[in-house]
Amino acid sequence: MRLRAGGWGLKRMRLGCSHHTVKDYVAAGGVKAFKSPERKKWLDGLEGCLREGFIRHRGNADVVRQA
């Protein structure tokens, strides 16, 4: 932030990271918290089917896995 206040441009600030990263930090006004990206899980949308299978087979995971 001191470099920016001193008139430095974003691309001129070589801090060992992308100038896009520098741009994000400057836009945030300093350090910003890391946010892990939301990714789809393998079993998303299958909760009902899995629950039904576990109930039908009384929790026997080997039977449910083969179905």
TORSEPA-628527 format. One record per atom (N, C-alpha, C, CB): residue number from 0; residue in three letters; atom name; x, y, z. Coordinates in Angstrom, 3 decimals, always signed. Glycine has a CB too. Layout:
BEGIN
NODE   seq   type   atom         c1         c2         c3
NODE   NUM    ala     CA          X          Y          Z
...
// end
This chain:
BEGIN
NODE   seq   type   atom         c1         c2         c3
NODE     0    met      N     +0.837     -1.184     +0.000
NODE     0    met     CA     +0.000     +0.000     +0.000
NODE     0    met      C     +0.885     +1.253     +0.000
NODE     0    met     CB     -0.954     -0.005     +1.222
NODE     1    arg      N     +2.054     +1.134     +0.633
NODE     1    arg     CA     +2.968     +2.293     +0.641
NODE     1    arg      C     +3.511     +2.589     -0.750
NODE     1    arg     CB     +4.134     +2.048     +1.606
NODE     2    leu      N     +3.776     +1.538     -1.527
NODE     2    leu     CA     +4.254     +1.754     -2.893
NODE     2    leu      C     +3.185     +2.443     -3.730
NODE     2    leu     CB     +4.662     +0.421     -3.543
NODE     3    arg      N     +1.947     +2.005     -3.572
NODE     3    arg     CA     +0.841     +2.613     -4.318
NODE     3    arg      C     +0.674     +4.080     -3.918
NODE     3    arg     CB     -0.475     +1.835     -4.071
NODE     4    ala      N     +0.779     +4.343     -2.630
NODE     4    ala     CA     +0.671     +5.723     -2.147
NODE     4    ala      C     +1.834     +6.575     -2.665
NODE     4    ala     CB     +0.639     +5.752     -0.603
NODE     5    gly      N     +2.964     +5.926     -2.944
NODE     5    gly     CA     +4.125     +6.628     -3.482
NODE     5    gly      C     +4.058     +6.840     -4.980
NODE     5    gly     CB     +5.367     +5.876     -3.148
NODE     6    gly      N     +2.937     +6.447     -5.599
NODE     6    gly     CA     +2.757     +6.696     -7.015
NODE     6    gly      C     +3.143     +5.542     -7.925
NODE     6    gly     CB     +3.531     +7.876     -7.393
NODE     7    trp      N     +3.488     +4.400     -7.385
NODE     7    trp     CA     +3.859     +3.248     -8.196
NODE     7    trp      C     +2.637     +2.644     -8.858
NODE     7    trp     CB     +4.571     +2.200     -7.347
NODE     8    gly      N     +2.808     +2.184    -10.088
NODE     8    gly     CA     +1.743     +1.482    -10.789
NODE     8    gly      C     +1.709     +0.016    -10.370
NODE     8    gly     CB     +1.927     +1.603    -12.309
NODE     9    leu      N     +0.608     -0.649    -10.662
NODE     9    leu     CA     +0.449     -2.040    -10.247
NODE     9    leu      C     +1.474     -2.965    -10.897
NODE     9    leu     CB     -0.946     -2.518    -10.575
NODE    10    lys      N     +1.738     -2.775    -12.193
NODE    10    lys     CA     +2.677     -3.652    -12.901
NODE    10    lys      C     +4.124     -3.388    -12.481
NODE    10    lys     CB     +2.534     -3.466    -14.413
NODE    11    arg      N     +4.386     -2.203    -11.982
NODE    11    arg     CA     +5.740     -1.848    -11.558
NODE    11    arg      C     +6.090     -2.507    -10.227
NODE    11    arg     CB     +5.881     -0.328    -11.445
NODE    12    met      N     +5.086     -2.839     -9.454
NODE    12    met     CA     +5.305     -3.458     -8.145
NODE    12    met      C     +5.616     -4.935     -8.337
NODE    12    met     CB     +4.067     -3.274     -7.221
NODE    13    arg      N     +6.878     -5.277     -8.422
NODE    13    arg     CA     +7.303     -6.670     -8.580
NODE    13    arg      C     +7.551     -7.250     -7.197
NODE    13    arg     CB     +8.586     -6.782     -9.476
NODE    14    leu      N     +6.569     -7.981     -6.704
NODE    14    leu     CA     +6.628     -8.493     -5.337
NODE    14    leu      C     +6.720    -10.014     -5.298
NODE    14    leu     CB     +5.411     -8.035     -4.557
NODE    15    gly      N     +7.035    -10.632     -6.411
NODE    15    gly     CA     +7.143    -12.082     -6.446
NODE    15    gly      C     +5.808    -12.762     -6.684
NODE    15    gly     CB     +7.738    -12.581     -5.165
NODE    16    cys      N     +4.819    -12.007     -7.127
NODE    16    cys     CA     +3.515    -12.586     -7.442
NODE    16    cys      C     +2.960    -11.860     -8.675
NODE    16    cys     CB     +2.525    -12.471     -6.214
NODE    17    ser      N     +1.862    -12.343     -9.164
NODE    17    ser     CA     +1.232    -11.772    -10.351
NODE    17    ser      C     +0.767    -10.341    -10.082
NODE    17    ser     CB     +0.047    -12.643    -10.800
NODE    18    his      N     +0.794     -9.500    -11.104
NODE    18    his     CA     +0.284     -8.148    -10.925
NODE    18    his      C     -1.233     -8.163    -10.704
NODE    18    his     CB     +0.639     -7.279    -12.142
NODE    19    his      N     -1.881     -9.254    -11.114
NODE    19    his     CA     -3.316     -9.395    -10.845
NODE    19    his      C     -3.556     -9.571     -9.340
NODE    19    his     CB     -3.905    -10.601    -11.633
NODE    20    thr      N     -2.665    -10.301     -8.682
NODE    20    thr     CA     -2.760    -10.470     -7.233
NODE    20    thr      C     -2.559     -9.130     -6.536
NODE    20    thr     CB     -1.722    -11.499     -6.733
NODE    21    val      N     -1.563     -8.376     -6.990
NODE    21    val     CA     -1.311     -7.045     -6.423
NODE    21    val      C     -2.549     -6.173     -6.610
NODE    21    val     CB     -0.065     -6.378     -7.088
NODE    22    lys      N     -3.147     -6.237     -7.793
NODE    22    lys     CA     -4.355     -5.460     -8.084
NODE    22    lys      C     -5.478     -5.806     -7.110
NODE    22    lys     CB     -4.817     -5.708     -9.529
NODE    23    asp      N     -5.666     -7.108     -6.824
NODE    23    asp     CA     -6.711     -7.536     -5.882
NODE    23    asp      C     -6.458     -6.988     -4.486
NODE    23    asp     CB     -6.791     -9.065     -5.832
NODE    24    tyr      N     -5.198     -7.038     -4.028
NODE    24    tyr     CA     -4.872     -6.539     -2.694
NODE    24    tyr      C     -5.051     -5.029     -2.604
NODE    24    tyr     CB     -3.442     -6.916     -2.323
NODE    25    val      N     -4.652     -4.318     -3.641
NODE    25    val     CA     -4.818     -2.863     -3.644
NODE    25    val      C     -6.303     -2.501     -3.641
NODE    25    val     CB     -4.113     -2.236     -4.872
NODE    26    ala      N     -7.099     -3.230     -4.429
NODE    26    ala     CA     -8.545     -2.985     -4.466
NODE    26    ala      C     -9.197     -3.267     -3.115
NODE    26    ala     CB     -9.201     -3.847     -5.548
NODE    27    ala      N     -8.662     -4.259     -2.391
NODE    27    ala     CA     -9.214     -4.605     -1.076
NODE    27    ala      C     -8.722     -3.656     +0.006
NODE    27    ala     CB     -8.846     -6.040     -0.708
NODE    28    gly      N     -7.724     -2.845     -0.302
NODE    28    gly     CA     -7.197     -1.900     +0.680
NODE    28    gly      C     -6.185     -2.526     +1.619
NODE    28    gly     CB     -8.320     -1.315     +1.479
NODE    29    gly      N     -5.616     -3.646     +1.249
NODE    29    gly     CA     -4.618     -4.315     +2.085
NODE    29    gly      C     -4.816     -5.813     +2.045
NODE    29    gly     CB     -4.690     -3.811     +3.530
NODE    30    val      N     -4.416     -6.458     +3.109
NODE    30    val     CA     -4.499     -7.916     +3.183
NODE    30    val      C     -5.960     -8.341     +3.210
NODE    30    val     CB     -3.752     -8.452     +4.431
NODE    31    lys      N     -6.269     -9.365     +2.434
NODE    31    lys     CA     -7.628     -9.898     +2.434
NODE    31    lys      C     -7.583    -11.371     +2.814
NODE    31    lys     CB     -8.306     -9.705     +1.048
NODE    32    ala      N     -8.645    -11.835     +3.405
NODE    32    ala     CA     -8.706    -13.225     +3.856
NODE    32    ala      C     -8.748    -14.166     +2.661
NODE    32    ala     CB     -9.932    -13.452     +4.759
NODE    33    phe      N     -8.088    -15.319     +2.801
NODE    33    phe     CA     -8.100    -16.326     +1.755
NODE    33    phe      C     -9.451    -17.016     +1.740
NODE    33    phe     CB     -6.965    -17.349     +1.958
NODE    34    lys      N    -10.022    -17.162     +0.564
NODE    34    lys     CA    -11.294    -17.856     +0.431
NODE    34    lys      C    -11.093    -19.029     -0.511
NODE    34    lys     CB    -12.415    -16.902     -0.086
NODE    35    ser      N    -11.308    -20.199     +0.012
NODE    35    ser     CA    -11.171    -21.408     -0.791
NODE    35    ser      C    -12.309    -21.462     -1.801
NODE    35    ser     CB    -11.164    -22.678     +0.104
NODE    36    pro      N    -12.027    -21.801     -3.049
NODE    36    pro     CA    -13.093    -21.855     -4.045
NODE    36    pro      C    -14.100    -22.961     -3.746
NODE    36    pro     CB    -12.503    -22.056     -5.428
NODE    37    glu      N    -15.340    -22.697     -4.048
NODE    37    glu     CA    -16.385    -23.699     -3.866
NODE    37    glu      C    -16.307    -24.686     -5.019
NODE    37    glu     CB    -17.798    -23.042     -3.785
NODE    38    arg      N    -16.109    -25.946     -4.695
NODE    38    arg     CA    -16.023    -26.973     -5.723
NODE    38    arg      C    -17.113    -28.009     -5.513
NODE    38    arg     CB    -14.638    -27.638     -5.715
NODE    39    lys      N    -17.591    -28.538     -6.592
NODE    39    lys     CA    -18.612    -29.566     -6.517
NODE    39    lys      C    -17.999    -30.852     -5.962
NODE    39    lys     CB    -19.248    -29.811     -7.906
NODE    40    lys      N    -18.700    -31.469     -5.050
NODE    40    lys     CA    -18.251    -32.728     -4.458
NODE    40    lys      C    -18.766    -33.897     -5.292
NODE    40    lys     CB    -18.733    -32.852     -2.988
NODE    41    trp      N    -18.116    -35.034     -5.204
NODE    41    trp     CA    -18.474    -36.207     -5.996
NODE    41    trp      C    -19.886    -36.682     -5.714
NODE    41    trp     CB    -17.501    -37.327     -5.732
NODE    42    leu      N    -20.316    -36.568     -4.459
NODE    42    leu     CA    -21.611    -37.114     -4.078
NODE    42    leu      C    -22.710    -36.060     -3.989
NODE    42    leu     CB    -21.489    -37.816     -2.766
NODE    43    asp      N    -22.429    -34.834     -4.434
NODE    43    asp     CA    -23.459    -33.790     -4.421
NODE    43    asp      C    -24.655    -34.233     -5.257
NODE    43    asp     CB    -22.892    -32.446     -4.955
NODE    44    gly      N    -25.835    -34.093     -4.692
NODE    44    gly     CA    -27.057    -34.437     -5.393
NODE    44    gly      C    -27.475    -35.894     -5.223
NODE    44    gly     CB    -26.894    -34.137     -6.837
NODE    45    leu      N    -26.647    -36.692     -4.564
NODE    45    leu     CA    -26.964    -38.109     -4.399
NODE    45    leu      C    -27.370    -38.450     -2.963
NODE    45    leu     CB    -25.772    -38.956     -4.810
NODE    46    glu      N    -27.550    -37.418     -2.120
NODE    46    glu     CA    -27.836    -37.657     -0.709
NODE    46    glu      C    -29.093    -38.503     -0.516
NODE    46    glu     CB    -27.989    -36.333     +0.022
NODE    47    gly      N    -30.149    -38.189     -1.246
NODE    47    gly     CA    -31.407    -38.923     -1.121
NODE    47    gly      C    -31.258    -40.377     -1.516
NODE    47    gly     CB    -32.476    -38.276     -1.965
NODE    48    cys      N    -30.587    -40.619     -2.615
NODE    48    cys     CA    -30.367    -41.986     -3.106
NODE    48    cys      C    -29.526    -42.783     -2.111
NODE    48    cys     CB    -29.676    -41.964     -4.490
NODE    49    leu      N    -28.469    -42.160     -1.578
NODE    49    leu     CA    -27.608    -42.843     -0.611
NODE    49    leu      C    -28.357    -43.143     +0.679
NODE    49    leu     CB    -26.371    -41.999     -0.310
NODE    50    arg      N    -29.119    -42.173     +1.153
NODE    50    arg     CA    -29.904    -42.359     +2.381
NODE    50    arg      C    -30.887    -43.512     +2.200
NODE    50    arg     CB    -30.663    -41.055     +2.756
NODE    51    glu      N    -31.552    -43.529     +1.067
NODE    51    glu     CA    -32.522    -44.583     +0.768
NODE    51    glu      C    -31.836    -45.959     +0.714
NODE    51    glu     CB    -33.237    -44.287     -0.572
NODE    52    gly      N    -30.664    -46.027     +0.091
NODE    52    gly     CA    -29.926    -47.281     +0.004
NODE    52    gly      C    -29.467    -47.775     +1.367
NODE    52    gly     CB    -28.733    -47.116     -0.905
NODE    53    phe      N    -28.990    -46.863     +2.216
NODE    53    phe     CA    -28.555    -47.263     +3.553
NODE    53    phe      C    -29.735    -47.758     +4.386
NODE    53    phe     CB    -27.860    -46.092     +4.262
NODE    54    ile      N    -30.869    -47.104     +4.246
NODE    54    ile     CA    -32.055    -47.544     +4.988
NODE    54    ile      C    -32.500    -48.912     +4.472
NODE    54    ile     CB    -33.212    -46.505     +4.858
NODE    55    arg      N    -32.551    -49.076     +3.160
NODE    55    arg     CA    -33.010    -50.328     +2.559
NODE    55    arg      C    -32.099    -51.504     +2.950
NODE    55    arg     CB    -33.066    -50.189     +1.026
NODE    56    his      N    -30.792    -51.257     +3.024
NODE    56    his     CA    -29.836    -52.333     +3.302
NODE    56    his      C    -29.329    -52.295     +4.738
NODE    56    his     CB    -28.660    -52.248     +2.344
NODE    57    arg      N    -30.033    -51.562     +5.598
NODE    57    arg     CA    -29.728    -51.472     +7.034
NODE    57    arg      C    -28.275    -51.066     +7.310
NODE    57    arg     CB    -30.016    -52.808     +7.706
NODE    58    gly      N    -27.761    -50.130     +6.538
NODE    58    gly     CA    -26.429    -49.586     +6.785
NODE    58    gly      C    -25.284    -50.413     +6.244
NODE    58    gly     CB    -26.238    -49.414     +8.223
NODE    59    asn      N    -25.554    -51.476     +5.514
NODE    59    asn     CA    -24.496    -52.307     +4.955
NODE    59    asn      C    -23.897    -51.581     +3.740
NODE    59    asn     CB    -25.043    -53.725     +4.558
NODE    60    ala      N    -22.769    -50.936     +3.929
NODE    60    ala     CA    -22.159    -50.102     +2.888
NODE    60    ala      C    -21.709    -50.922     +1.684
NODE    60    ala     CB    -20.973    -49.341     +3.458
NODE    61    asp      N    -21.317    -52.169     +1.892
NODE    61    asp     CA    -20.861    -53.003     +0.773
NODE    61    asp      C    -21.993    -53.246     -0.234
NODE    61    asp     CB    -20.321    -54.352     +1.296
NODE    62    val      N    -23.209    -53.439     +0.246
NODE    62    val     CA    -24.350    -53.664     -0.641
NODE    62    val      C    -24.680    -52.383     -1.387
NODE    62    val     CB    -25.580    -54.158     +0.155
NODE    63    val      N    -24.657    -51.260     -0.701
NODE    63    val     CA    -24.993    -49.974     -1.313
NODE    63    val      C    -23.961    -49.599     -2.371
NODE    63    val     CB    -25.084    -48.871     -0.243
NODE    64    arg      N    -22.677    -49.859     -2.098
NODE    64    arg     CA    -21.611    -49.508     -3.017
NODE    64    arg      C    -21.753    -50.263     -4.341
NODE    64    arg     CB    -20.254    -49.799     -2.384
NODE    65    gln      N    -22.204    -51.511     -4.318
NODE    65    gln     CA    -22.326    -52.315     -5.528
NODE    65    gln      C    -23.535    -51.894     -6.365
NODE    65    gln     CB    -22.432    -53.792     -5.165
NODE    66    ala      N    -24.534    -51.309     -5.759
NODE    66    ala     CA    -25.774    -50.954     -6.466
NODE    66    ala      C    -25.552    -49.862     -7.472
NODE    66    ala     CB    -26.841    -50.524     -5.489
// end
